[in-house]
Amino acid sequence: MSLRQLEFRKFRFLFFVLGLTLLAALWELTEPDPEGSPNLKVFPSMWAELYPESAATYYVLARAAAEQGDLEEARLHFERALAKEDKTNEDLYYDYAVLLVRMRADRKALHQAVSDWKRYFPMSARRDPSKVEESPR
């Protein structure tokens, strides 16, 4: 046996592990985008079953109701989510303010929603929803 063969045998296991690692990395890089997964279409109802009282559940239900045009139902879910005091979800605060603009809610409620959003997310690059006119439908 030559010296080269002995050195290769010494590192054979290392090369095997390296090969498996590269194969796993390639698999991760070529995995399809989960956003296109048909399983995510049932997300709101599944999330509600798993976490029935979470702020995220109420937020997802609010978004679904707003997309279906049921603004009163959406507002109810938004307010339930906000009552959970999850101050880490900018979308929750911003989308609630946008909903109030869409509903033409009273100025006091809109002002409070916008002020909460600005207080918790002062560095947000989003436009103030109370200053944007809703486009005609």
C-alpha positions as CSV (number, residue, x, y, z in Angstrom):
1,M,0.0,0.0,0.0
2,S,1.3,3.4,-0.9
3,L,1.5,6.4,1.4
4,R,-1.3,8.2,-0.5
5,Q,-3.8,5.3,0.0
6,L,-3.1,5.3,3.7
7,E,-3.7,9.0,4.0
8,F,-7.0,8.7,2.1
9,R,-8.2,5.9,4.4
10,K,-7.4,8.1,7.3
11,F,-9.8,10.8,6.1
12,R,-12.4,8.6,4.4
13,F,-15.0,9.1,7.1
14,L,-14.4,12.9,7.0
15,F,-15.0,13.0,3.3
16,F,-18.1,10.9,3.7
17,V,-19.5,13.4,6.3
18,L,-18.5,16.3,4.1
19,G,-20.4,14.7,1.1
20,L,-23.5,14.3,3.2
21,T,-23.3,17.9,4.4
22,L,-23.0,19.2,0.9
23,L,-25.9,17.0,-0.2
24,A,-28.1,18.4,2.7
25,A,-27.1,21.9,1.8
26,L,-28.0,21.4,-1.8
27,W,-31.4,20.0,-0.8
28,E,-32.1,23.1,1.4
29,L,-31.2,25.4,-1.4
30,T,-33.4,23.8,-4.0
31,E,-36.4,23.2,-1.8
32,P,-39.5,24.9,-3.2
33,D,-40.9,28.1,-1.7
34,P,-43.3,27.2,1.2
35,E,-45.5,30.2,0.3
36,G,-46.6,28.3,-2.8
37,S,-47.6,25.3,-0.8
38,P,-51.3,24.4,-1.0
39,N,-51.3,23.4,2.6
40,L,-51.0,27.0,3.6
41,K,-54.5,27.8,2.2
42,V,-56.0,26.3,5.4
43,F,-53.7,28.3,7.6
44,P,-56.2,30.6,9.4
45,S,-58.5,27.7,10.5
46,M,-55.6,25.5,11.4
47,W,-53.9,28.2,13.4
48,A,-57.1,29.0,15.2
49,E,-57.4,25.4,16.2
50,L,-53.9,25.2,17.5
51,Y,-53.8,28.6,19.3
52,P,-57.4,29.7,19.8
53,E,-56.7,32.6,22.1
54,S,-53.5,34.0,20.7
55,A,-53.1,37.5,19.2
56,A,-51.7,35.9,16.1
57,T,-54.9,33.9,15.7
58,Y,-57.1,36.9,16.0
59,Y,-54.9,38.8,13.6
60,V,-55.0,36.0,11.0
61,L,-58.8,35.8,11.3
62,A,-59.1,39.6,11.0
63,R,-57.0,39.6,7.8
64,A,-59.2,36.8,6.4
65,A,-62.4,38.7,7.2
66,A,-61.1,41.9,5.8
67,E,-60.1,40.2,2.5
68,Q,-63.6,38.8,2.3
69,G,-65.0,42.3,2.8
70,D,-66.5,41.7,6.2
71,L,-65.0,44.8,7.8
72,E,-67.1,44.6,11.0
73,E,-65.9,41.1,11.7
74,A,-62.4,42.1,10.9
75,R,-62.5,45.0,13.3
76,L,-63.8,42.7,16.1
77,H,-60.9,40.3,15.5
78,F,-58.3,43.1,15.3
79,E,-59.5,44.5,18.6
80,R,-59.3,41.1,20.2
81,A,-55.8,40.7,19.0
82,L,-54.8,44.2,20.2
83,A,-56.3,43.4,23.6
84,K,-53.6,40.6,23.9
85,E,-51.1,43.5,23.9
86,D,-48.7,41.9,21.5
87,K,-46.5,44.9,20.8
88,T,-44.1,43.1,18.5
89,N,-46.3,42.8,15.4
90,E,-46.3,46.0,13.4
91,D,-48.6,44.5,10.8
92,L,-51.3,44.1,13.4
93,Y,-51.2,47.8,14.5
94,Y,-50.8,49.1,10.9
95,D,-53.5,46.9,9.4
96,Y,-55.9,47.9,12.1
97,A,-55.4,51.5,11.4
98,V,-55.9,50.9,7.7
99,L,-59.1,49.0,8.4
100,L,-60.4,52.0,10.4
101,V,-59.6,54.2,7.4
102,R,-61.5,51.8,5.1
103,M,-64.4,51.7,7.5
104,R,-64.4,55.5,7.8
105,A,-64.4,55.0,11.6
106,D,-64.7,58.0,13.9
107,R,-61.6,60.2,14.1
108,K,-61.0,59.4,17.8
109,A,-60.6,55.7,17.2
110,L,-58.5,56.2,14.1
111,H,-56.3,58.7,15.9
112,Q,-55.8,56.3,18.8
113,A,-54.9,53.4,16.4
114,V,-52.4,55.5,14.4
115,S,-50.9,56.9,17.6
116,D,-50.4,53.4,19.0
117,W,-48.8,52.3,15.8
118,K,-46.4,55.3,15.8
119,R,-45.6,54.8,19.5
120,Y,-44.6,51.1,19.1
121,F,-43.0,51.4,15.7
122,P,-41.5,54.9,15.5
123,M,-39.0,54.0,12.8
124,S,-41.5,52.5,10.5
125,A,-41.1,53.4,6.8
126,R,-44.8,52.9,6.1
127,R,-47.0,55.9,5.3
128,D,-49.4,57.2,7.9
129,P,-52.8,55.5,7.0
130,S,-54.8,58.4,8.3
131,K,-53.1,60.7,5.8
132,V,-53.8,58.5,2.8
133,E,-57.1,58.8,1.0
134,E,-58.7,55.5,0.1
135,S,-58.9,55.0,-3.6
136,P,-62.4,54.8,-5.0
137,R,-63.7,51.3,-5.8
